[in-house]
Amino acid sequence: MPMDNKKLRIFEALELRAEYDARIKTLSECLPEKRENRGRFLYGTDDIVTRPAPGFEMAKVRDESAALDQKRRKLNAAIQEANFRNTVEIQGHALSLAEALDARKALNTKIGDLHAQVTSAAWERVIYKEGRDIVQESHLDYLRSAADLDRARLEFRELNRALRAASFAVEVNFRDE
């Protein structure tokens, strides 16, 4: 399908960047320096010799990989520029997309910590000793920990939805080729 050379939206730019990454990986893994390191410790035989297949030109592959890498860097810079230039509103505050992405990452980490708190607070430790039980209560309140986790998950959902909507609305200053 021919491209109409239009500017990309953020979600399209992210897909294109992933495609560039995949192409660069494929090309680089065809090069001999990558192939020599693969499986070196698995096969120790010197009887097997490899040679380039017909149609494979190392210089051409290196040039194509370098060109894709340069396109990827330009695309990444354009994505970052769009992330700093545009804003989303979260809970009455305007945040740049870059700030919102950092906030989402931090909130995701917080959710993981809160999850660990909830699972820890759900149980008391009972030690049976000399015919009696010694109960070590959790130092965390289960209900408060669960409520904190639910609040954080709702906040994450709101933030993620705002970022997703922006990715469909914001243009990146990069033309698809």
Protein Blocks (a to p, Z undefined) as FASTA:
>chain_A
ZZehiacdfklmmmmmmmmmmmmmmmmmmpmklmmmgoklmpccfkbccdddehiafklm
mmmmmmmmmmmmmmmmmmmmmmmmpccdeehiacdfklmmmmmmmmmmmmmmmmmmmmmm
mpccdddeehiacddddfbdfklmmmmmmmmmmmmmmmmmmmmmmmmmpccddddZZ
